Amino acid sequence: MTNSFQTKTFNFLQKNDVKNFIGVPDSTLKEFISFGLKNKKIIVTTREEEAIGIATGMCLSGSNSLVFMQNAGFANSLSTITSLVKLYKIPLIFLIGWRGYLKDDAPEHTLIGKVQPDLIKTIELPSKILSEKNWKKNCIWALKKIKNNSPCALIVKREFHD
């Protein structure tokens, strides 16, 4: 396992009081998820709304949580995010894989990849894109957001084909 920004992100968030990592697997986030599974710190769900529900309950009990998903799952869960997380200011960090970021990605990823930034902006979910250079600064930003009861998103660009 390489020490990529995804594994560094997982370690940093865990060391800074994010206790729960819940979501639906995405190959864009494979290093983050593999590291979490190896360390028995990930709960895998079948749907994004299920992950959000579990994470919301954990947050309400005082335990910081992160929900990971691909962008198609993010689109599927817009109603849950707007009518629960945003409305009641549930302090969740979303980690969203950006499939369709590459111009030559698989055809089924193209449209969701194109509209993802607009969806995030439309529902007024504060977000930052993670990279090898800025992961720590953006994780600190996300931790401040949830400390102030604001949900937010960290985005990981899909920069490979599988």
N, C-alpha and C positions, 0 to 999 in steps of 0.2 A: 504494500500500500504506500503510495507516495504521500508526501506531506504537502498536498495541494492546498490552495486557499479554502477548498471545501472542508477538508479535515481540520484545518486551522480554525475555520469559522465554527465548526461544531465544538471543538475544544474550548474556544474562547467564550462562546455563549454558555456552555455548561459551567465553566469556571466562574461566570458572572451571573449565576442564579437562574438560568433557564433550566428547569428541571425536566420538562416533558417535551418530547419530540414525536409528533403524531402526524401520520399522513398516508398518502397513496404514492407508491414508488414511481419514479420518473428516471429514465436513463440519464437525463441531463444532470441530475443530482446524485448520480450513482456513487461517487466517492463519499459524499456527505452521509448517504443512507448506509452504505457498506460499513463505514466507520462506526456509525451508531449501532448497527446490528451486531457488529463484532464486539462492541462494548455493552451489549444488552441494554441500550438506552432508547430504543425506538419502538413505538407502537405502530404497527401497520394496520390500516383500515381498508375497507373495500370501496368506500366513497368519500369524497372530500367533505361533504356535509356531516358525515359521521365523525370524521377527524375534528372538524370545527366544534361539533357538539361536545365531544370528549374534552377537547382542549379548553373550551369555555367553562365547563364544570370544574376542571382543574384550576383555571385562573380564578374562578369565584371562590375556590377554597384557599386561595393565597399562593398558588404554585405556578410560577411563570411557565408559559408554554409557547411552542413554535409549531406551526402546521405547515408541512411541506406538500407540494403538489406540482403537477405540470400545468401549463396555462389553459389547456382544454378543461381540466378539472376546476381551475379558477373560474372560468366562464360558467361552468355548470353550477357553481356555488355562489353566484352573484346575489341571489335572493337571500341566502343565509347570511352572507357577509353584510349586506345592507340592512336587513330587517332584524338582525341580532347583534352582530359584532360592532358595526358602526353605530347603530341606534343606541345601544347600551354601553358604548365605549369599553368594550371588552379588550384588555391590553394583550392582544395576540401579535406575534410576529409571524407573518406568512413568508415562506421561502418558496418562490415560484420559478420553475424552470421555463425558460423562454424558447420553446420549440418554434420553428419558423423564423428565427432570427436570421439564419443563413438564407441567402437568396435562392440557393439550390437545394433547400431542405426537401423532405418528402412532401408531395402535393397536399396531403391531409393536414400538414402543419402550416402551410403558407398563409391562409387567411387569418387563422387565430393569431399567428405570429405578427401579422400586420396590424391587427386591431388591439392587441394586448395593451400597448401603452395608452391608447385612448380609453379602454375600459377602466384601467386603473385610475386614470385622470378623471373620468366621468363620475366614478363613485367616490372620488376625493379620498383615496387611500394613499397616504404618503408612502413614497417608495424610493429606493436607491438600487442601482445596479452594482452587484459585487464583481470584483476582479482581483487578480493576484496583487495589484498595487493598492487597492482601496478597501479590502475586505475588513480590516480592523477598524478603520475610521467609520465605515458604514455600519458595522456591528455596534459600535459605541453609540452611534446615532439611534439605532433601533432600540437599544436598551434604555436610552433616555426617553424615547417615545412611549414605551410601555410603562415606564416608571410614572409618566404623566397620564396614564390611562388612555393612551391613543394607540389603536392598532396601526400596524405599518407592514410594508412588504419589502423584502430583499429579493432581488431578481438575479437569476443566474442565466446568462446567455448560453444557448446551445451552440457550441462552436465545433461540432463534429457530426459525422454521419455514422449510423450504426445499421 
